[in-house]
């Protein structure tokens, strides 16, 4: 079993390893046809598997070990990036990366959650679970963006805000709440992209935006499928059923009007073609930014307020 | 039937009938047996150990507001089950049971009224309604409460008692956090006070939105208040939690709340604070 592939991707992994084996043969003349046939087969198989993914499979793709993280995008999506550190009060939280970037030549404030790939990186970035100082750093940068009329771009990718002793002591709830409060009327455009996992309040704390986009196979949810399963089904192993119930995929959320745009992923997901994923993300951001820059701040704030107030379904 | 009842059926069953139900109550904290009428007069605070019992939303509001001129806001809003959510039970069924058990339509009750003649809007959570969880109805009612505050230039007071966002409404629930935070920003821009009263328990999405956005944060003694539940924290950090972790006294020490106020002094304290904050109005 290839650990870079999820269980439902294993048939693709088998074909890919055959193709790789053929690639290693020196005399390629005789095998070109066979290789092309295998590549076709792999493509067809991938298309077939990816045309009927379950919500649980999509949840797994959103957390795929080879999926691109914030730091895998920054240098390609932006022309330049200067990282800024710290909340000026307690510390610097590496679960949130922030700084000044340029998108197509225009300055923007960038804020993104970072999970980390190697064990060492995962520890450094706390598996993408921010502490209060991370949210407070984000808010500091957002206020700076407002001051200097720079649009804000945020990348969401977190299992949730960190449930630790220190985080609670330093006011995790207040830090999240403060961001929601300030972002709701911040006088500069805000664009958020869920690039992987949008874990509850920990995601929303940098996700109150004029435009919310999601990569096709990312998820955004009030609780993780595992958490929901253990509370409501009394069994964390029922995460697959919980994932279906929670309607946490980009497709469901777009249909309900809870997000604004889905960014398509390359065939087989972002990890199968990172270059293409970066290009698609850059293009989507460029377009949203151009659209948003064409309306006045007053109109933008009015629309943001109306949108936030419209969330919810009830009857009288 | 016990052996005593078999031998003396008339005496034992008869004496049982003579005791009206609920005449005696037990403190869940110190287990003292308490006379119900006295407990009621004390607003459900144990006279032996001062434990503040969980009480209903309506009782909270009624004990805060002047008796006359209470007007309920948006009393008939109900959920619509946007996800057709089903776990071991259907959301619809859970909802119907909660309505029946609590006699409420959803987990938040909102009223406009007065405290010693001062106009205020009060929201209170019914914890028994699905753990006081916040779905679309709770979010909308909170917004309507704040809008009423803005319209009538009246301070807003909210008693929180909630496990957090209501999972059964998925991302709609999560979005109530930003929705309620926005309306508090608009209230703050009008310089109208918001007093957040944190009661046992105030956790998750409620704690991480409007409950922590008050001008004044008042907690009842020994209330559990935090973002993540203590069990989740314990499982994550794999160490013993500090004494009194996430309790009111702990939050006061860490600087998250302004004061801890005994239930019997709450009304007076709120009135004093609001009179000062509203002195220009």
Interface residues (C-beta under 8 A of the other chain):
Chain A: X161 X162 X163 X164 X165 X167 X168 X169 X170 X171 X172 X173 X174 X176 X177 X178 X180 X181 X182 X183 X184 X185 X200 X201 X204 X205 X208 X220 X221 X222 X223 X228 X231 X232 X233 X234 X242 X245 X246 X247 X248 X253 X256 X258 X305 X308 X309 X311 X312 X313 X314 X315 X316
Chain B: X74 X76 X77 X78 X79 X80 X82 X83 X85 X86 X87 X88 X135 X136 X137 X139 X140 X143 X165 X166 X167 X169 X170 X171 X172 X173 X174 X175 X176 X177 X178 X179 X181 X182 X183 X184 X185 X186 X189 X204 X205 X207 X208 X209 X210 X211 X212 X213 X225 X226 X227 X228 X232 X233 X236 X237 X239 X241 X242 X245 X246 X254 X255 X256
